[in-house]
Amino acid sequence: MNFKLSCALALPRPPIRHFFPAAALLALLLLARAPLALPGDAPGWMHALVNAPLPPHDEKTDAVQLYFEEILVVQPNGKLKEIDRAAYKILRPGGRGYGDFTFHYDNETRISNLHGWCIPAQGKDFEVKEKDVTERGLDNFELMTDVRLKIMKIPAAEPGNIVGYEVEQEERPYILQDEWYFQRTIPVAQSRYTLQLPSGWDYKAVWINHPEVVPASVGNNQWQWNLTQIPEIKPEEMMPPWKGVAGLMIVSLIPPGGGSHGFLNWSEMGVWENQLLQGRLNASPAIKQKVAELTANRPATPAKMQALAEFMQKDIRYVAIELGIGGWQPHAADETFSHRYGDCKDKATLLASMLKEIGVDSYLVPIHTERGGVTPNTPPHIGSFNHVILAIHLPDGVNDPSFTAVFQDPKLGRLLIFDPTDEITPFGSVRGALQDSYALMVTPDGGQLIQIPRLPTSSNGIARTGQFTIDPRGVLMGSVHETRVGDAATRQRAAFRYAEKETDKIKPIEQIMSYSMGTFQITKASVSNLNQTSLPFGYDWNFGAIDYGKIAGDLLLVRPRVIGVKSSGLLETKEPRRYPVEFEGPQRDTDTFEIKIPAGYAVDELPPPVDVEYTFGSYHSKTETRGDAIVYTRTYEIKELSVPVSKAEELKKFNRIIASDERSTAVLKPASAH
């Protein structure tokens, strides 16, 4: 179907259809031409499910999908006709939402024969006809789009009842490919896909996250795939994106004579993407003048590149206008420059045009905003990506140390990855969510799948130091200095965009403190380098906390780790982990806290040092006495961004060790007793 490219940091646009079910193909096609049901009566295929066994599920399952079907009829002129059917059984009150369905369509798609039904456990069927469906525009980040929604609400979607729908639609696709999403977040009893091709046409089916299934031939140039008892995908914290774990079959349609067809390799997809760029990179006189103006006082090429990138981040607003093929094809560079706005592919195209004016080549890179959405095993298809960034060729001799997001291409040489839509990440770097991701680099020769570089752990993290005093009553007072780089800095800068009052700027500090102690009062706070994205972001604050030290007889118990939580209860669940753990990006945090020992006290006992090394991360801490102070130092690193299920127990142990260290206390005793 005609997916369009959702850009920036937004979620991908959903498919035009919803989910759906069949019997023999001929009977189904006849059914599609006949009235879908008598008034108020659900069709026979739904009533056949009333006594059907449910798929395996547990007592917490809100609903199950009894049936899903897609029938795709390819016409000789390349138009597609699709009939979809779906039915759900509501099991618990939390499943009422499965009676609400949303159907997307645009100017290239016509929806017809849209009906919905409810078969109650007792009583007469309920029917929703197309005239009862609500229609509205897409509520999204796009300023203008031809995508519209039909919203159907099935009455009486209550526990024990069955709800379902049928829909028929026609479209002329940009690319002859189709996707069969057969897996859900709830169990599925049966899912079916039927393909009918014109004479002389062929297809290629590729399976993702599921073993290949051989179709049954159900007629002349007609095939059918059937799956039963499909387990649900239960959401887990920090799991890969849906596209990275859900079962999917991608069908590329191949007409006779080698004409336009579904992508069979990444190079073909790159050729298609490159054709969309033709004539759109040309620089107008206004663009040429602006490039000269921005780079006039910057003789070195890296400085020129940075000036153009900053212009794109600060002066070109993100606004999406996606009509028809505009969901995939960028606007011309001159158009984006004149309006001073565009979406991700528009901004990348304009920057590529401006870089060309200083003699620097660059290439558009479609990518998914969540790592794991595309893997080396993902077949090329139009729904793979939802964002566009840029790969910029670094001229010989350019070795700027601030350019960290660099990879070596065998043919094109050193390339710098940059996201023109990301207004906060400095030029030369790339945010963690894109690192290690697979993306399509579009060149005049076609396309190739590349892996975005993973930056060193030092590129992202928090360095925190604190100077404190504690008195015999356990009152802690002191100051904290904190610097942040990478994503740790951009998160804070992004948060301050929405700070309406000066007092709002203290809230992130309050949140940091609240994770580490119950009672505290911030007496002074300041922020540094808020808008200077090329410099580390900084916090400085003073605070006091009563009852920080705990009195036990004549002993005073003090936690050396004053603030900051690195441990996680992520894997402390009853059910075993099903999917890899995805970290946001590489990370290196350091803490150094010095607590002055109160007069009349001496150290009686200190926590032992901790040294833990795993392939995915490391943790080192040490508590020692230096003069009249307790000094606590630690380093926390995340080195691998995806931790497989096979290492889940190691990760759980890693977090438990950190949690134990974070709770540990130093024991102070009156000096005379000591």
Secondary structure, 3 states (H helix, E strand, C coil): CCCCCCCCCCCCCCCCCCCCCCCCHHHHHHHHHCCCCCCCCCCHHHHCCCCCCCCCCCCCCCEEEEEEEEEEEECCCCCEEEEEEEEEEECCHHHHHHHEEEEEECCCEEEEEEEEEEECCCCCCEEECHHHCEEEECCCCEEEECCEEEEEECCCCCCCCEEEEEEEEEECCCCCEEEEECCCCCCEEEEEEEEECCCCCEEEEEEECCCCCCCEEEECCEEEEEEEEECCCCCCCCCCCHHHHCCEEEEEEECHHHCCCCCCCHHHHHHHHHHHHCCCCCCCHHHHHHHHHHHCCCCCHHHHHHHHHHHHHHHCEECEEECHHHHCCCCCHHHHHHHCEECHHHHHHHHHHHHHCCCCCEEEEEECCCCCCCCCCCCCCCCCCCEEEEEEECCCCCCCCCCCCEEEECCCEEEEEECCCCCCCCCCCCCHHHCCCEEEEEECCEEEEEECCCCCHHHCEEEEEEEEEECCCCCEEEEEEEEEECHHHHHHHHHHCCCCCHHHHHHHHHHHHHCCCCCCEEEEEEEECCCCCCCCEEEEEEEEECCCCEEECCEEEECCCCCCCCCCCCCCCCCCCCCCEECCCCEEEEEEEEEECCCCEEEEECCCCEEEECCCEEEEEEEEEECCEEEEEEEEEECCCEECHHHHHHHHHHHHHHHHHHHCCEEEEECCCC
